[in-house]
Amino acid sequence: MSAPSSDAVRPFGDLPVVRRGDRWLLAAGSATVSADRALAADLDAFAAAMAAADRAVAALHPRTRGRR
């Protein structure tokens, strides 16, 4: 396979995993390999948990802005 394109999403920062469309790809150098179903399910769950955590932190931000 080819390297991740610009439409690939890296939801976990600099970890070697990308989401392209509905597929998870493991990136190594200039190559990518599709994740199997079990790993893809775990990555989906982890991405959902990360998104929920990001929303929770964002919701706290306005309340803490005026306090010091």
CHARMM-style PDB file with segment names, atoms N, HN, CA, C and O in Angstrom:
ATOM      1  N   MET     1       0.830  -1.182   0.000  1.00  0.00      PROA
ATOM      2  CA  MET     1       0.000   0.000   0.000  1.00  0.00      PROA
ATOM      3  C   MET     1       0.869   1.237   0.000  1.00  0.00      PROA
ATOM      4  O   MET     1       2.079   1.159   0.213  1.00  0.00      PROA
ATOM      5  N   SER     2       0.263   2.352  -0.233  1.00  0.00      PROA
ATOM      6  HN  SER     2      -0.720   2.415  -0.406  1.00  0.00      PROA
ATOM      7  CA  SER     2       1.007   3.610  -0.311  1.00  0.00      PROA
ATOM      8  C   SER     2       0.996   4.328   1.026  1.00  0.00      PROA
ATOM      9  O   SER     2       0.308   3.925   1.964  1.00  0.00      PROA
ATOM     10  N   ALA     3       1.756   5.377   1.089  1.00  0.00      PROA
ATOM     11  HN  ALA     3       2.314   5.704   0.326  1.00  0.00      PROA
ATOM     12  CA  ALA     3       1.809   6.207   2.292  1.00  0.00      PROA
ATOM     13  C   ALA     3       0.479   6.899   2.506  1.00  0.00      PROA
ATOM     14  O   ALA     3      -0.269   7.113   1.551  1.00  0.00      PROA
ATOM     15  N   PRO     4       0.166   7.260   3.769  1.00  0.00      PROA
ATOM     16  CA  PRO     4      -1.088   7.957   4.044  1.00  0.00      PROA
ATOM     17  C   PRO     4      -1.183   9.253   3.256  1.00  0.00      PROA
ATOM     18  O   PRO     4      -0.219  10.014   3.175  1.00  0.00      PROA
ATOM     19  N   SER     5      -2.339   9.496   2.681  1.00  0.00      PROA
ATOM     20  HN  SER     5      -3.122   8.878   2.747  1.00  0.00      PROA
ATOM     21  CA  SER     5      -2.531  10.724   1.910  1.00  0.00      PROA
ATOM     22  C   SER     5      -3.018  11.838   2.818  1.00  0.00      PROA
ATOM     23  O   SER     5      -3.223  11.636   4.015  1.00  0.00      PROA
ATOM     24  N   SER     6      -3.202  13.017   2.236  1.00  0.00      PROA
ATOM     25  HN  SER     6      -3.036  13.181   1.264  1.00  0.00      PROA
ATOM     26  CA  SER     6      -3.616  14.167   3.026  1.00  0.00      PROA
ATOM     27  C   SER     6      -5.035  14.022   3.566  1.00  0.00      PROA
ATOM     28  O   SER     6      -5.415  14.757   4.478  1.00  0.00      PROA
ATOM     29  N   ASP     7      -5.842  13.079   3.019  1.00  0.00      PROA
ATOM     30  HN  ASP     7      -5.533  12.482   2.278  1.00  0.00      PROA
ATOM     31  CA  ASP     7      -7.195  12.888   3.532  1.00  0.00      PROA
ATOM     32  C   ASP     7      -7.223  11.954   4.738  1.00  0.00      PROA
ATOM     33  O   ASP     7      -8.282  11.723   5.322  1.00  0.00      PROA
ATOM     34  N   ALA     8      -6.072  11.422   5.110  1.00  0.00      PROA
ATOM     35  HN  ALA     8      -5.212  11.610   4.636  1.00  0.00      PROA
ATOM     36  CA  ALA     8      -5.992  10.546   6.268  1.00  0.00      PROA
ATOM     37  C   ALA     8      -6.019  11.375   7.543  1.00  0.00      PROA
ATOM     38  O   ALA     8      -5.473  12.477   7.592  1.00  0.00      PROA
ATOM     39  N   VAL     9      -6.659  10.835   8.571  1.00  0.00      PROA
ATOM     40  HN  VAL     9      -7.103   9.939   8.531  1.00  0.00      PROA
ATOM     41  CA  VAL     9      -6.783  11.521   9.851  1.00  0.00      PROA
ATOM     42  C   VAL     9      -5.927  10.795  10.877  1.00  0.00      PROA
ATOM     43  O   VAL     9      -6.013   9.574  11.011  1.00  0.00      PROA
ATOM     44  N   ARG    10      -5.106  11.542  11.599  1.00  0.00      PROA
ATOM     45  HN  ARG    10      -5.036  12.533  11.490  1.00  0.00      PROA
ATOM     46  CA  ARG    10      -4.278  10.972  12.655  1.00  0.00      PROA
ATOM     47  C   ARG    10      -4.893  11.360  14.003  1.00  0.00      PROA
ATOM     48  O   ARG    10      -4.518  12.380  14.582  1.00  0.00      PROA
ATOM     49  N   PRO    11      -5.830  10.557  14.503  1.00  0.00      PROA
ATOM     50  CA  PRO    11      -6.538  10.941  15.726  1.00  0.00      PROA
ATOM     51  C   PRO    11      -5.731  10.792  17.006  1.00  0.00      PROA
ATOM     52  O   PRO    11      -6.146  11.290  18.052  1.00  0.00      PROA
ATOM     53  N   PHE    12      -4.596  10.123  16.949  1.00  0.00      PROA
ATOM     54  HN  PHE    12      -4.259   9.718  16.099  1.00  0.00      PROA
ATOM     55  CA  PHE    12      -3.821   9.852  18.150  1.00  0.00      PROA
ATOM     56  C   PHE    12      -2.448  10.512  18.094  1.00  0.00      PROA
ATOM     57  O   PHE    12      -1.452   9.924  18.514  1.00  0.00      PROA
ATOM     58  N   GLY    13      -2.399  11.728  17.578  1.00  0.00      PROA
ATOM     59  HN  GLY    13      -3.209  12.206  17.237  1.00  0.00      PROA
ATOM     60  CA  GLY    13      -1.146  12.467  17.548  1.00  0.00      PROA
ATOM     61  C   GLY    13      -0.113  11.840  16.643  1.00  0.00      PROA
ATOM     62  O   GLY    13      -0.347  11.649  15.449  1.00  0.00      PROA
ATOM     63  N   ASP    14       1.033  11.522  17.217  1.00  0.00      PROA
ATOM     64  HN  ASP    14       1.224  11.678  18.186  1.00  0.00      PROA
ATOM     65  CA  ASP    14       2.114  10.991  16.391  1.00  0.00      PROA
ATOM     66  C   ASP    14       2.191   9.467  16.383  1.00  0.00      PROA
ATOM     67  O   ASP    14       3.187   8.909  15.923  1.00  0.00      PROA
ATOM     68  N   LEU    15       1.158   8.783  16.883  1.00  0.00      PROA
ATOM     69  HN  LEU    15       0.349   9.237  17.257  1.00  0.00      PROA
ATOM     70  CA  LEU    15       1.147   7.317  16.809  1.00  0.00      PROA
ATOM     71  C   LEU    15       1.026   6.876  15.357  1.00  0.00      PROA
ATOM     72  O   LEU    15       0.419   7.581  14.550  1.00  0.00      PROA
ATOM     73  N   PRO    16       1.586   5.734  15.011  1.00  0.00      PROA
ATOM     74  CA  PRO    16       1.601   5.290  13.611  1.00  0.00      PROA
ATOM     75  C   PRO    16       0.291   4.650  13.160  1.00  0.00      PROA
ATOM     76  O   PRO    16       0.285   3.537  12.633  1.00  0.00      PROA
ATOM     77  N   VAL    17      -0.804   5.350  13.368  1.00  0.00      PROA
ATOM     78  HN  VAL    17      -0.799   6.254  13.796  1.00  0.00      PROA
ATOM     79  CA  VAL    17      -2.110   4.846  12.939  1.00  0.00      PROA
ATOM     80  C   VAL    17      -2.879   6.008  12.326  1.00  0.00      PROA
ATOM     81  O   VAL    17      -2.847   7.125  12.843  1.00  0.00      PROA
ATOM     82  N   VAL    18      -3.568   5.742  11.225  1.00  0.00      PROA
ATOM     83  HN  VAL    18      -3.594   4.835  10.805  1.00  0.00      PROA
ATOM     84  CA  VAL    18      -4.355   6.769  10.553  1.00  0.00      PROA
ATOM     85  C   VAL    18      -5.713   6.204  10.206  1.00  0.00      PROA
ATOM     86  O   VAL    18      -5.885   4.994  10.060  1.00  0.00      PROA
ATOM     87  N   ARG    19      -6.663   7.087  10.077  1.00  0.00      PROA
ATOM     88  HN  ARG    19      -6.524   8.070  10.194  1.00  0.00      PROA
ATOM     89  CA  ARG    19      -8.020   6.711   9.657  1.00  0.00      PROA
ATOM     90  C   ARG    19      -8.219   7.296   8.267  1.00  0.00      PROA
ATOM     91  O   ARG    19      -8.095   8.505   8.071  1.00  0.00      PROA
ATOM     92  N   ARG    20      -8.526   6.441   7.313  1.00  0.00      PROA
ATOM     93  HN  ARG    20      -8.626   5.459   7.473  1.00  0.00      PROA
ATOM     94  CA  ARG    20      -8.806   6.895   5.952  1.00  0.00      PROA
ATOM     95  C   ARG    20     -10.179   6.338   5.578  1.00  0.00      PROA
ATOM     96  O   ARG    20     -10.353   5.137   5.372  1.00  0.00      PROA
ATOM     97  N   GLY    21     -11.149   7.255   5.499  1.00  0.00      PROA
ATOM     98  HN  GLY    21     -11.007   8.231   5.666  1.00  0.00      PROA
ATOM     99  CA  GLY    21     -12.522   6.802   5.242  1.00  0.00      PROA
ATOM    100  C   GLY    21     -13.012   5.972   6.404  1.00  0.00      PROA
ATOM    101  O   GLY    21     -13.024   6.436   7.544  1.00  0.00      PROA
ATOM    102  N   ASP    22     -13.417   4.747   6.125  1.00  0.00      PROA
ATOM    103  HN  ASP    22     -13.407   4.369   5.199  1.00  0.00      PROA
ATOM    104  CA  ASP    22     -13.912   3.870   7.191  1.00  0.00      PROA
ATOM    105  C   ASP    22     -12.880   2.819   7.596  1.00  0.00      PROA
ATOM    106  O   ASP    22     -13.220   1.861   8.290  1.00  0.00      PROA
ATOM    107  N   ARG    23     -11.620   2.982   7.171  1.00  0.00      PROA
ATOM    108  HN  ARG    23     -11.344   3.760   6.606  1.00  0.00      PROA
ATOM    109  CA  ARG    23     -10.578   2.004   7.472  1.00  0.00      PROA
ATOM    110  C   ARG    23      -9.488   2.594   8.345  1.00  0.00      PROA
ATOM    111  O   ARG    23      -9.119   3.759   8.198  1.00  0.00      PROA
ATOM    112  N   TRP    24      -8.978   1.780   9.255  1.00  0.00      PROA
ATOM    113  HN  TRP    24      -9.278   0.834   9.375  1.00  0.00      PROA
ATOM    114  CA  TRP    24      -7.815   2.131  10.050  1.00  0.00      PROA
ATOM    115  C   TRP    24      -6.595   1.552   9.368  1.00  0.00      PROA
ATOM    116  O   TRP    24      -6.611   0.404   8.924  1.00  0.00      PROA
ATOM    117  N   LEU    25      -5.537   2.342   9.282  1.00  0.00      PROA
ATOM    118  HN  LEU    25      -5.525   3.275   9.642  1.00  0.00      PROA
ATOM    119  CA  LEU    25      -4.297   1.896   8.664  1.00  0.00      PROA
ATOM    120  C   LEU    25      -3.151   2.081   9.641  1.00  0.00      PROA
ATOM    121  O   LEU    25      -3.053   3.100  10.325  1.00  0.00      PROA
ATOM    122  N   LEU    26      -2.284   1.075   9.697  1.00  0.00      PROA
ATOM    123  HN  LEU    26      -2.363   0.247   9.142  1.00  0.00      PROA
ATOM    124  CA  LEU    26      -1.071   1.164  10.490  1.00  0.00      PROA
ATOM    125  C   LEU    26       0.028   1.635   9.552  1.00  0.00      PROA
ATOM    126  O   LEU    26       0.254   1.028   8.506  1.00  0.00      PROA
ATOM    127  N   ALA    27       0.705   2.701   9.915  1.00  0.00      PROA
ATOM    128  HN  ALA    27       0.522   3.194  10.765  1.00  0.00      PROA
ATOM    129  CA  ALA    27       1.714   3.300   9.048  1.00  0.00      PROA
ATOM    130  C   ALA    27       3.109   2.929   9.543  1.00  0.00      PROA
ATOM    131  O   ALA    27       3.402   2.995  10.736  1.00  0.00      PROA
ATOM    132  N   ALA    28       3.955   2.542   8.603  1.00  0.00      PROA
ATOM    133  HN  ALA    28       3.717   2.489   7.634  1.00  0.00      PROA
ATOM    134  CA  ALA    28       5.350   2.226   8.915  1.00  0.00      PROA
ATOM    135  C   ALA    28       6.193   2.745   7.772  1.00  0.00      PROA
ATOM    136  O   ALA    28       6.189   2.177   6.680  1.00  0.00      PROA
ATOM    137  N   GLY    29       6.913   3.819   8.021  1.00  0.00      PROA
ATOM    138  HN  GLY    29       6.917   4.280   8.908  1.00  0.00      PROA
ATOM    139  CA  GLY    29       7.719   4.402   6.961  1.00  0.00      PROA
ATOM    140  C   GLY    29       6.831   4.913   5.838  1.00  0.00      PROA
ATOM    141  O   GLY    29       5.955   5.747   6.066  1.00  0.00      PROA
ATOM    142  N   SER    30       7.049   4.424   4.648  1.00  0.00      PROA
ATOM    143  HN  SER    30       7.760   3.746   4.463  1.00  0.00      PROA
ATOM    144  CA  SER    30       6.257   4.875   3.504  1.00  0.00      PROA
ATOM    145  C   SER    30       5.144   3.894   3.146  1.00  0.00      PROA
ATOM    146  O   SER    30       4.487   4.053   2.117  1.00  0.00      PROA
ATOM    147  N   ALA    31       4.926   2.888   3.979  1.00  0.00      PROA
ATOM    148  HN  ALA    31       5.459   2.759   4.815  1.00  0.00      PROA
ATOM    149  CA  ALA    31       3.900   1.872   3.702  1.00  0.00      PROA
ATOM    150  C   ALA    31       2.803   1.896   4.761  1.00  0.00      PROA
ATOM    151  O   ALA    31       3.028   2.345   5.885  1.00  0.00      PROA
ATOM    152  N   THR    32       1.633   1.418   4.403  1.00  0.00      PROA
ATOM    153  HN  THR    32       1.451   1.054   3.490  1.00  0.00      PROA
ATOM    154  CA  THR    32       0.534   1.266   5.355  1.00  0.00      PROA
ATOM    155  C   THR    32      -0.051  -0.131   5.214  1.00  0.00      PROA
ATOM    156  O   THR    32       0.022  -0.748   4.151  1.00  0.00      PROA
ATOM    157  N   VAL    33      -0.632  -0.617   6.307  1.00  0.00      PROA
ATOM    158  HN  VAL    33      -0.691  -0.116   7.170  1.00  0.00      PROA
ATOM    159  CA  VAL    33      -1.277  -1.921   6.336  1.00  0.00      PROA
ATOM    160  C   VAL    33      -2.622  -1.738   7.018  1.00  0.00      PROA
ATOM    161  O   VAL    33      -2.708  -1.058   8.040  1.00  0.00      PROA
ATOM    162  N   SER    34      -3.666  -2.332   6.472  1.00  0.00      PROA
ATOM    163  HN  SER    34      -3.596  -2.884   5.642  1.00  0.00      PROA
ATOM    164  CA  SER    34      -4.991  -2.234   7.080  1.00  0.00      PROA
ATOM    165  C   SER    34      -5.021  -2.983   8.410  1.00  0.00      PROA
ATOM    166  O   SER    34      -4.463  -4.073   8.536  1.00  0.00      PROA
ATOM    167  N   ALA    35      -5.675  -2.388   9.389  1.00  0.00      PROA
ATOM    168  HN  ALA    35      -6.129  -1.503   9.287  1.00  0.00      PROA
ATOM    169  CA  ALA    35      -5.863  -3.049  10.676  1.00  0.00      PROA
ATOM    170  C   ALA    35      -6.931  -4.128  10.535  1.00  0.00      PROA
ATOM    171  O   ALA    35      -7.867  -3.980   9.749  1.00  0.00      PROA
ATOM    172  N   ASP    36      -6.793  -5.212  11.296  1.00  0.00      PROA
ATOM    173  HN  ASP    36      -6.033  -5.332  11.935  1.00  0.00      PROA
ATOM    174  CA  ASP    36      -7.820  -6.252  11.261  1.00  0.00      PROA
ATOM    175  C   ASP    36      -9.059  -5.777  12.017  1.00  0.00      PROA
ATOM    176  O   ASP    36      -9.030  -4.725  12.655  1.00  0.00      PROA
ATOM    177  N   ARG    37     -10.134  -6.541  11.951  1.00  0.00      PROA
ATOM    178  HN  ARG    37     -10.157  -7.396  11.433  1.00  0.00      PROA
ATOM    179  CA  ARG    37     -11.417  -6.104  12.542  1.00  0.00      PROA
ATOM    180  C   ARG    37     -11.331  -5.872  14.040  1.00  0.00      PROA
ATOM    181  O   ARG    37     -11.892  -4.902  14.550  1.00  0.00      PROA
ATOM    182  N   ALA    38     -10.636  -6.748  14.751  1.00  0.00      PROA
ATOM    183  HN  ALA    38     -10.180  -7.536  14.337  1.00  0.00      PROA
ATOM    184  CA  ALA    38     -10.548  -6.609  16.210  1.00  0.00      PROA
ATOM    185  C   ALA    38      -9.790  -5.337  16.582  1.00  0.00      PROA
ATOM    186  O   ALA    38     -10.228  -4.587  17.454  1.00  0.00      PROA
ATOM    187  N   LEU    39      -8.671  -5.094  15.936  1.00  0.00      PROA
ATOM    188  HN  LEU    39      -8.315  -5.703  15.227  1.00  0.00      PROA
ATOM    189  CA  LEU    39      -7.906  -3.877  16.221  1.00  0.00      PROA
ATOM    190  C   LEU    39      -8.692  -2.645  15.799  1.00  0.00      PROA
ATOM    191  O   LEU    39      -8.684  -1.639  16.508  1.00  0.00      PROA
ATOM    192  N   ALA    40      -9.366  -2.705  14.662  1.00  0.00      PROA
ATOM    193  HN  ALA    40      -9.372  -3.522  14.086  1.00  0.00      PROA
ATOM    194  CA  ALA    40     -10.172  -1.570  14.199  1.00  0.00      PROA
ATOM    195  C   ALA    40     -11.266  -1.243  15.217  1.00  0.00      PROA
ATOM    196  O   ALA    40     -11.536  -0.070  15.478  1.00  0.00      PROA
ATOM    197  N   ALA    41     -11.896  -2.266  15.791  1.00  0.00      PROA
ATOM    198  HN  ALA    41     -11.676  -3.218  15.579  1.00  0.00      PROA
ATOM    199  CA  ALA    41     -12.928  -2.027  16.802  1.00  0.00      PROA
ATOM    200  C   ALA    41     -12.332  -1.357  18.037  1.00  0.00      PROA
ATOM    201  O   ALA    41     -12.937  -0.446  18.603  1.00  0.00      PROA
ATOM    202  N   ASP    42     -11.157  -1.801  18.452  1.00  0.00      PROA
ATOM    203  HN  ASP    42     -10.666  -2.540  17.992  1.00  0.00      PROA
ATOM    204  CA  ASP    42     -10.489  -1.176  19.599  1.00  0.00      PROA
ATOM    205  C   ASP    42     -10.097   0.269  19.294  1.00  0.00      PROA
ATOM    206  O   ASP    42     -10.245   1.150  20.141  1.00  0.00      PROA
ATOM    207  N   LEU    43      -9.599   0.508  18.086  1.00  0.00      PROA
ATOM    208  HN  LEU    43      -9.479  -0.207  17.398  1.00  0.00      PROA
ATOM    209  CA  LEU    43      -9.230   1.872  17.707  1.00  0.00      PROA
ATOM    210  C   LEU    43     -10.457   2.780  17.644  1.00  0.00      PROA
ATOM    211  O   LEU    43     -10.381   3.942  18.043  1.00  0.00      PROA
ATOM    212  N   ASP    44     -11.590   2.267  17.147  1.00  0.00      PROA
ATOM    213  HN  ASP    44     -11.651   1.323  16.823  1.00  0.00      PROA
ATOM    214  CA  ASP    44     -12.832   3.042  17.140  1.00  0.00      PROA
ATOM    215  C   ASP    44     -13.239   3.422  18.559  1.00  0.00      PROA
ATOM    216  O   ASP    44     -13.603   4.569  18.821  1.00  0.00      PROA
ATOM    217  N   ALA    45     -13.175   2.452  19.476  1.00  0.00      PROA
ATOM    218  HN  ALA    45     -12.879   1.521  19.263  1.00  0.00      PROA
ATOM    219  CA  ALA    45     -13.546   2.720  20.873  1.00  0.00      PROA
ATOM    220  C   ALA    45     -12.596   3.739  21.502  1.00  0.00      PROA
ATOM    221  O   ALA    45     -13.032   4.635  22.224  1.00  0.00      PROA
ATOM    222  N   PHE    46     -11.307   3.602  21.229  1.00  0.00      PROA
ATOM    223  HN  PHE    46     -10.952   2.874  20.643  1.00  0.00      PROA
ATOM    224  CA  PHE    46     -10.332   4.534  21.780  1.00  0.00      PROA
ATOM    225  C   PHE    46     -10.525   5.934  21.212  1.00  0.00      PROA
ATOM    226  O   PHE    46     -10.433   6.918  21.946  1.00  0.00      PROA
ATOM    227  N   ALA    47     -10.790   6.031  19.924  1.00  0.00      PROA
ATOM    228  HN  ALA    47     -10.865   5.231  19.328  1.00  0.00      PROA
ATOM    229  CA  ALA    47     -11.027   7.337  19.300  1.00  0.00      PROA
ATOM    230  C   ALA    47     -12.267   8.001  19.892  1.00  0.00      PROA
ATOM    231  O   ALA    47     -12.276   9.211  20.121  1.00  0.00      PROA
ATOM    232  N   ALA    48     -13.320   7.207  20.142  1.00  0.00      PROA
ATOM    233  HN  ALA    48     -13.312   6.225  19.956  1.00  0.00      PROA
ATOM    234  CA  ALA    48     -14.542   7.757  20.741  1.00  0.00      PROA
ATOM    235  C   ALA    48     -14.264   8.248  22.162  1.00  0.00      PROA
ATOM    236  O   ALA    48     -14.761   9.300  22.565  1.00  0.00      PROA
ATOM    237  N   ALA    49     -13.477   7.494  22.913  1.00  0.00      PROA
ATOM    238  HN  ALA    49     -13.073   6.640  22.585  1.00  0.00      PROA
ATOM    239  CA  ALA    49     -13.130   7.907  24.278  1.00  0.00      PROA
ATOM    240  C   ALA    49     -12.281   9.177  24.269  1.00  0.00      PROA
ATOM    241  O   ALA    49     -12.481  10.062  25.101  1.00  0.00      PROA
ATOM    242  N   MET    50     -11.342   9.271  23.342  1.00  0.00      PROA
ATOM    243  HN  MET    50     -11.180   8.552  22.666  1.00  0.00      PROA
ATOM    244  CA  MET    50     -10.510  10.477  23.233  1.00  0.00      PROA
ATOM    245  C   MET    50     -11.365  11.697  22.869  1.00  0.00      PROA
ATOM    246  O   MET    50     -11.164  12.781  23.417  1.00  0.00      PROA
ATOM    247  N   ALA    51     -12.308  11.522  21.954  1.00  0.00      PROA
ATOM    248  HN  ALA    51     -12.471  10.641  21.509  1.00  0.00      PROA
ATOM    249  CA  ALA    51     -13.183  12.623  21.558  1.00  0.00      PROA
ATOM    250  C   ALA    51     -14.049  13.072  22.736  1.00  0.00      PROA
ATOM    251  O   ALA    51     -14.253  14.269  22.940  1.00  0.00      PROA
ATOM    252  N   ALA    52     -14.553  12.114  23.505  1.00  0.00      PROA
ATOM    253  HN  ALA    52     -14.386  11.142  23.339  1.00  0.00      PROA
ATOM    254  CA  ALA    52     -15.364  12.449  24.683  1.00  0.00      PROA
ATOM    255  C   ALA    52     -14.524  13.199  25.717  1.00  0.00      PROA
ATOM    256  O   ALA    52     -15.000  14.152  26.333  1.00  0.00      PROA
ATOM    257  N   ALA    53     -13.290  12.774  25.904  1.00  0.00      PROA
ATOM    258  HN  ALA    53     -12.903  12.000  25.403  1.00  0.00      PROA
ATOM    259  CA  ALA    53     -12.404  13.464  26.848  1.00  0.00      PROA
ATOM    260  C   ALA    53     -12.109  14.883  26.368  1.00  0.00      PROA
ATOM    261  O   ALA    53     -12.101  15.820  27.167  1.00  0.00      PROA
ATOM    262  N   ASP    54     -11.870  15.042  25.080  1.00  0.00      PROA
ATOM    263  HN  ASP    54     -11.876  14.281  24.431  1.00  0.00      PROA
ATOM    264  CA  ASP    54     -11.635  16.385  24.526  1.00  0.00      PROA
ATOM    265  C   ASP    54     -12.836  17.291  24.749  1.00  0.00      PROA
ATOM    266  O   ASP    54     -12.679  18.461  25.099  1.00  0.00      PROA
ATOM    267  N   ARG    55     -14.045  16.749  24.546  1.00  0.00      PROA
ATOM    268  HN  ARG    55     -14.172  15.799  24.262  1.00  0.00      PROA
ATOM    269  CA  ARG    55     -15.257  17.549  24.765  1.00  0.00      PROA
ATOM    270  C   ARG    55     -15.409  17.917  26.233  1.00  0.00      PROA
ATOM    271  O   ARG    55     -15.800  19.039  26.553  1.00  0.00      PROA
ATOM    272  N   ALA    56     -15.106  16.987  27.124  1.00  0.00      PROA
ATOM    273  HN  ALA    56     -14.789  16.075  26.865  1.00  0.00      PROA
ATOM    274  CA  ALA    56     -15.223  17.258  28.561  1.00  0.00      PROA
ATOM    275  C   ALA    56     -14.247  18.344  28.995  1.00  0.00      PROA
ATOM    276  O   ALA    56     -14.607  19.224  29.778  1.00  0.00      PROA
ATOM    277  N   VAL    57     -13.029  18.291  28.501  1.00  0.00      PROA
ATOM    278  HN  VAL    57     -12.737  17.577  27.865  1.00  0.00      PROA
ATOM    279  CA  VAL    57     -12.040  19.320  28.835  1.00  0.00      PROA
ATOM    280  C   VAL    57     -12.467  20.665  28.260  1.00  0.00      PROA
ATOM    281  O   VAL    57     -12.347  21.693  28.927  1.00  0.00      PROA
ATOM    282  N   ALA    58     -12.962  20.663  27.033  1.00  0.00      PROA
ATOM    283  HN  ALA    58     -13.060  19.828  26.491  1.00  0.00      PROA
ATOM    284  CA  ALA    58     -13.423  21.915  26.415  1.00  0.00      PROA
ATOM    285  C   ALA    58     -14.592  22.515  27.190  1.00  0.00      PROA
ATOM    286  O   ALA    58     -14.705  23.736  27.300  1.00  0.00      PROA
ATOM    287  N   ALA    59     -15.454  21.667  27.723  1.00  0.00      PROA
ATOM    288  HN  ALA    59     -15.363  20.675  27.635  1.00  0.00      PROA
ATOM    289  CA  ALA    59     -16.598  22.162  28.496  1.00  0.00      PROA
ATOM    290  C   ALA    59     -16.145  22.781  29.818  1.00  0.00      PROA
ATOM    291  O   ALA    59     -16.810  23.681  30.329  1.00  0.00      PROA
ATOM    292  N   LEU    60     -15.044  22.325  30.374  1.00  0.00      PROA
ATOM    293  HN  LEU    60     -14.504  21.593  29.959  1.00  0.00      PROA
ATOM    294  CA  LEU    60     -14.532  22.888  31.626  1.00  0.00      PROA
ATOM    295  C   LEU    60     -13.839  24.227  31.412  1.00  0.00      PROA
ATOM    296  O   LEU    60     -13.828  25.063  32.315  1.00  0.00      PROA
ATOM    297  N   HSD    61     -13.277  24.440  30.267  1.00  0.00      PROA
ATOM    298  HN  HSD    61     -13.286  23.761  29.533  1.00  0.00      PROA
ATOM    299  CA  HSD    61     -12.463  25.618  30.006  1.00  0.00      PROA
ATOM    300  C   HSD    61     -13.161  26.944  30.326  1.00  0.00      PROA
ATOM    301  O   HSD    61     -12.557  27.776  31.002  1.00  0.00      PROA
ATOM    302  N   PRO    62     -14.391  27.185  29.880  1.00  0.00      PROA
ATOM    303  CA  PRO    62     -15.022  28.485  30.190  1.00  0.00      PROA
ATOM    304  C   PRO    62     -15.208  28.710  31.691  1.00  0.00      PROA
ATOM    305  O   PRO    62     -15.136  29.848  32.156  1.00  0.00      PROA
ATOM    306  N   ARG    63     -15.447  27.647  32.450  1.00  0.00      PROA
ATOM    307  HN  ARG    63     -15.505  26.722  32.073  1.00  0.00      PROA
ATOM    308  CA  ARG    63     -15.659  27.806  33.889  1.00  0.00      PROA
ATOM    309  C   ARG    63     -14.375  28.161  34.618  1.00  0.00      PROA
ATOM    310  O   ARG    63     -14.424  28.834  35.648  1.00  0.00      PROA
ATOM    311  N   THR    64     -13.245  27.734  34.121  1.00  0.00      PROA
ATOM    312  HN  THR    64     -13.205  27.187  33.285  1.00  0.00      PROA
ATOM    313  CA  THR    64     -11.984  27.988  34.831  1.00  0.00      PROA
ATOM    314  C   THR    64     -11.300  29.261  34.358  1.00  0.00      PROA
ATOM    315  O   THR    64     -10.294  29.664  34.943  1.00  0.00      PROA
ATOM    316  N   ARG    65     -11.801  29.890  33.341  1.00  0.00      PROA
ATOM    317  HN  ARG    65     -12.618  29.563  32.866  1.00  0.00      PROA
ATOM    318  CA  ARG    65     -11.144  31.049  32.742  1.00  0.00      PROA
ATOM    319  C   ARG    65     -11.031  32.228  33.705  1.00  0.00      PROA
ATOM    320  O   ARG    65      -9.993  32.888  33.741  1.00  0.00      PROA
ATOM    321  N   GLY    66     -12.069  32.503  34.479  1.00  0.00      PROA
ATOM    322  HN  GLY    66     -12.912  31.966  34.449  1.00  0.00      PROA
ATOM    323  CA  GLY    66     -12.061  33.670  35.355  1.00  0.00      PROA
ATOM    324  C   GLY    66     -11.380  33.423  36.695  1.00  0.00      PROA
ATOM    325  O   GLY    66     -11.112  34.367  37.437  1.00  0.00      PROA
ATOM    326  N   ARG    67     -11.100  32.164  37.010  1.00  0.00      PROA
ATOM    327  HN  ARG    67     -11.318  31.397  36.407  1.00  0.00      PROA
ATOM    328  CA  ARG    67     -10.498  31.837  38.312  1.00  0.00      PROA
ATOM    329  C   ARG    67      -8.985  31.759  38.197  1.00  0.00      PROA
ATOM    330  O   ARG    67      -8.446  31.241  37.219  1.00  0.00      PROA
ATOM    331  N   ARG    68      -8.314  32.281  39.208  1.00  0.00      PROA
ATOM    332  HN  ARG    68      -8.752  32.702  40.003  1.00  0.00      PROA
ATOM    333  CA  ARG    68      -6.850  32.147  39.269  1.00  0.00      PROA
ATOM    334  C   ARG    68      -6.400  32.101  40.677  1.00  0.00      PROA
ATOM    335  OT1 ARG    68      -5.202  31.991  40.939  1.00  0.00      PROA
TER     336      ARG     68
END
